[in-house]
């Protein structure tokens, strides 16, 4: 990972603008899941650290744009760029990171570059779908999972598939692994948004629902409620919740076991991913750690 961080620092320095360096320095690196995945799949390939750096720059750019869209003031417990320097600056910084990542990406083989580039188009499409879906209460599980795949899983899928090509490993199996890892990772995030508190999340609890997002626990809850409670849930959608309202939602989720049902899907996706790479104990370990994680 030290080589990845060095490559990221070099690329940022090459942009040759102190303001970009300053702003990038305020960003939290996060878990670096995508970079770690690339390094574990292609540990011996000399180009793997650069590919990891490119994917992390793309991920950072997407988060900058995501925070602007969501009007989020915190990212991993730290003030977001749009909160400190304004949305225009955050969007432009995201654009710079995207374009610089693509500048570096063209040096890779065509098939590797195309996989990563295509995932960015899919990611952007997923972001647009997410915004559109937040306009009303979504009850369609399949529609939600399609959006989740595009917005979150596609870049992890691309990281796994592209690094498998670099390492001469089975690309389809690793692509399936990355896809399911991304989906289950985000479903666990959705669960933690409900079950964790603001101090551990680094953002307000139940923030997804307040922003208008209907994640799996809410979709499953809506299906289970009677007509009167369905109407109450709909009225609470996309509004700041009182403690009493948050408590009511959590209690109904306990009653109807919607958290457990969501976790079951994440576990099933993880098991499919483990089966795809069962001989790679490190990749299996990533999934096992992820499915049990907390902030």
C-alpha positions in Angstrom: 0.0 0.0 0.0 2.9 2.3 0.5 3.7 2.2 -3.2 0.0 3.0 -4.0 0.1 6.0 -1.7 3.3 7.1 -3.3 1.8 6.8 -6.8 -1.3 8.8 -5.6 1.0 11.5 -4.2 3.0 11.7 -7.4 -0.1 12.0 -9.6 -1.5 14.8 -7.4 1.8 16.6 -7.5 1.9 16.4 -11.3 -1.4 18.3 -11.5 0.9 21.2 -10.4 -1.7 23.3 -8.5 -1.3 23.9 -4.8 -5.1 24.3 -4.3 -5.7 20.8 -5.6 -2.9 19.4 -3.3 -4.4 21.2 -0.3 -7.9 20.0 -0.9 -6.9 16.5 -1.7 -5.0 16.5 1.6 -8.2 17.1 3.5 -9.8 13.9 2.1 -9.8 10.8 4.2 -8.3 7.8 2.4 -10.9 5.5 3.8 -10.5 1.7 3.8 -8.8 1.6 0.4 -10.8 -1.5 -0.3 -10.4 -1.3 -4.1 -6.6 -0.8 -3.9 -6.1 -3.6 -1.4 -8.1 -5.9 -3.7 -6.0 -5.1 -6.7 -2.8 -5.7 -4.8 -4.0 -9.0 -3.4 -5.1 -10.3 -6.9 -2.0 -9.1 -8.7 0.7 -8.8 -6.0 3.6 -9.5 -8.4 2.6 -7.3 -11.2 4.6 -4.1 -11.4 1.7 -2.1 -12.7 -0.7 -3.1 -10.0 0.1 -0.2 -7.6 -0.5 2.3 -10.4 -3.8 0.7 -11.3 -4.8 0.8 -7.6 -3.9 4.5 -7.4 -6.0 5.2 -10.5 -9.0 3.3 -9.1 -8.7 5.1 -5.8 -8.6 8.5 -7.6 -11.8 7.6 -9.4 -13.4 6.5 -6.2 -12.4 9.8 -4.5 -13.8 11.8 -7.4 -17.1 9.9 -7.2 -17.4 10.6 -3.5 -16.8 14.3 -4.0 -19.6 14.5 -6.5 -21.8 12.3 -4.3 -21.4 14.7 -1.4 -22.4 17.6 -3.5 -25.5 15.7 -4.8 -26.5 14.7 -1.2 -25.5 18.1 0.3 -23.5 16.1 2.8 -21.4 18.1 5.3 -19.4 15.1 6.6 -17.5 12.3 4.9 -16.0 9.6 7.2 -16.3 12.0 10.2 -14.4 14.8 8.4 -16.0 18.0 6.9 -16.7 17.5 3.2 -15.0 19.7 0.6 -18.4 21.1 -0.4 -19.0 22.1 3.2 -15.6 23.8 3.7 -15.0 25.2 0.2 -18.3 25.1 -1.6 -20.0 22.8 -4.1 -18.4 24.4 -7.2 -14.9 23.6 -5.8 -15.9 20.1 -4.9 -17.3 19.4 -8.4 -14.2 20.8 -10.1 -11.8 18.8 -7.8 -13.8 15.7 -8.7 -13.4 16.5 -12.4 -9.7 17.0 -12.0 -9.3 13.7 -10.2 -11.4 11.9 -12.9 -9.5 13.4 -15.8 -6.1 12.8 -14.2 -7.0 9.1 -13.5 -8.0 8.7 -17.1 -4.8 10.3 -18.3 -2.9 7.6 -16.4 -5.2 4.8 -17.4 -4.5 5.2 -21.1 -1.0 3.7 -20.5 -2.5 0.4 -19.7 -3.5 -2.4 -22.1 -6.7 -1.7 -24.0 -8.8 -4.4 -22.3 -7.7 -3.3 -18.8 -8.3 0.4 -19.6 -11.7 -0.3 -21.1 -12.9 -2.3 -18.1 -12.1 0.5 -15.7 -13.3 3.3 -18.0 -16.6 1.5 -18.6 -17.2 1.1 -14.9 -17.0 4.9 -14.5 -19.8 5.3 -17.0 -21.8 2.8 -15.1 -21.0 4.5 -11.8 -22.2 7.8 -13.1 -25.4 6.2 -14.5 -26.0 4.6 -11.1 -25.5 8.0 -9.4 -28.1 9.5 -11.6 -30.5 6.6 -10.9 -30.0 7.1 -7.2 -30.9 10.8 -7.4 -34.0 10.0 -9.5 -35.1 7.2 -7.1 -34.8 9.5 -4.1 -37.7 11.6 -5.5 -40.2 9.1 -4.2 -40.5 6.0 -1.9 -39.1 3.1 -3.9 -40.5 -0.3 -3.1 -38.9 -2.2 -5.9 -36.0 -4.4 -4.6 -34.7 -5.3 -8.1 -34.6 -1.7 -9.1 -32.7 -0.8 -6.0 -30.2 -3.6 -6.4 -29.6 -2.6 -10.1 -28.8 0.9 -8.9 -26.6 -0.4 -6.2 -24.6 -2.5 -8.6 -24.0 0.5 -10.9 -23.2 3.1 -8.2 -21.1 1.0 -5.9 -20.3 -2.5 -7.1 -19.2 -1.8 -10.7 -15.9 -0.1 -9.8 -15.0 -2.9 -7.3 -16.0 -5.5 -10.0 -13.7 -3.6 -12.5 -10.8 -3.5 -10.0 -11.0 -7.2 -9.5 -11.4 -8.1 -13.2 -8.7 -5.8 -14.4 -6.2 -6.9 -11.8 -7.0 -10.6 -12.7 -6.1 -9.8 -16.3 -2.8 -8.2 -15.1 -2.0 -11.3 -13.1 -3.1 -13.8 -15.8 -5.9 -15.2 -13.5 -9.5 -16.1 -14.4 -11.1 -12.7 -15.1 -14.8 -13.8 -15.0 -14.5 -15.5 -11.6 -12.8 -12.4 -10.2 -15.3 -10.1 -11.7 -18.1 -12.1 -10.0 -16.2 -11.9 -6.8 -15.8 -8.1 -7.1 -19.5 -7.6 -8.1 -20.8 -9.5 -5.1 -18.3 -8.0 -2.7 -19.4 -4.5 -3.8 -23.1 -5.4 -3.4 -22.8 -7.1 0.0 -20.4 -4.3 1.2 -23.1 -1.6 0.4 -25.9 -3.7 1.9 -23.9 -3.9 5.1 -23.4 -0.1 4.9 -27.2 0.3 4.5 -27.7 -1.8 7.6 -25.1 0.1 9.7 -26.8 3.4 8.7 -29.7 2.2 10.7 -28.1 0.2 13.5 -25.1 2.4 14.4 -25.0 5.8 16.0 -23.8 9.1 14.7 -20.5 9.0 16.6 -19.4 5.7 15.0 -20.9 6.5 11.6 -19.2 9.9 11.3 -22.5 11.2 9.9 -26.1 11.3 11.3 -27.7 7.9 11.8 -30.6 6.9 9.5 -29.3 9.6 7.1 -30.1 7.5 4.0 -33.9 7.6 4.7 -33.7 11.4 5.6 -32.1 12.0 2.2 -34.9 10.1 0.4 -33.1 6.8 -0.1 -35.0 3.6 0.4 -32.5 0.9 1.2 -33.3 -2.7 1.6 -34.4 -2.7 5.2 -37.0 0.0 4.4 -38.2 -1.8 1.3 -38.6 -5.0 3.3 -40.3 -3.1 6.1 -42.8 -1.5 3.7 -43.8 -4.9 2.4 -44.4 -6.2 5.9 -46.5 -3.3 7.3 -50.2 -3.0 7.4 -51.9 -0.2 5.4 -52.0 2.2 8.3 -48.3 1.8 9.1 -47.3 1.9 5.4 -48.9 5.4 5.2 -47.0 6.5 8.3 -43.7 5.2 6.9 -44.4 7.1 3.6 -45.1 10.3 5.5 -41.7 10.0 7.3 -39.8 9.5 4.1 -37.3 12.2 3.1 -37.8 14.3 6.2 -35.8 15.0 9.4 -36.8 12.4 11.9 -37.6 13.0 15.6 -36.2 10.6 18.2 -39.7 9.1 18.5 -40.1 8.6 14.7 -36.6 7.0 14.5 -37.5 4.7 17.4 -40.8 3.7 15.7 -39.0 2.7 12.5 -36.3 0.7 14.4 -38.9 -1.1 16.5 -41.0 -2.0 13.4 -37.8 -3.3 11.7 -37.1 -5.4 14.8 -40.7 -6.7 14.7 -40.5 -7.7 11.1 -36.8 -8.7 11.1 -36.0 -6.5 8.0 -32.4 -6.0 9.2 -31.9 -9.8 9.4 -33.5 -10.3 6.0 -31.1 -7.7 4.4 -28.2 -9.3 6.1 -29.2 -12.7 4.7 -29.0 -11.3 1.2 -25.6 -9.8 1.9 -24.4 -13.2 3.3 -25.8 -15.1 0.2 -24.0 -12.7 -2.2 -20.8 -13.1 -0.1 -21.0 -16.9 -0.2 -21.4 -16.8 -4.0 -18.3 -14.6 -4.2 -16.3 -16.9 -1.9 -17.3 -19.9 -4.1 -15.9 -18.1 -7.2 -12.4 -17.7 -5.6 -12.5 -20.5 -3.0 -8.8 -21.3 -3.5 -7.7 -17.8 -2.7 -7.8 -17.6 1.1 -6.9 -13.9 1.2 -9.8 -12.9 -1.0 -12.1 -15.2 1.0 -10.8 -13.5 4.2 -11.7 -10.0 2.9 -15.3 -11.2 2.5 -15.5 -12.8 5.9 -14.1 -9.6 7.5 -16.4 -7.4 5.6 -19.6 -9.3 6.4 -18.8 -9.0 10.1 -17.6 -5.5 10.1 -18.7 -2.5 12.1 -17.5 1.1 11.9 
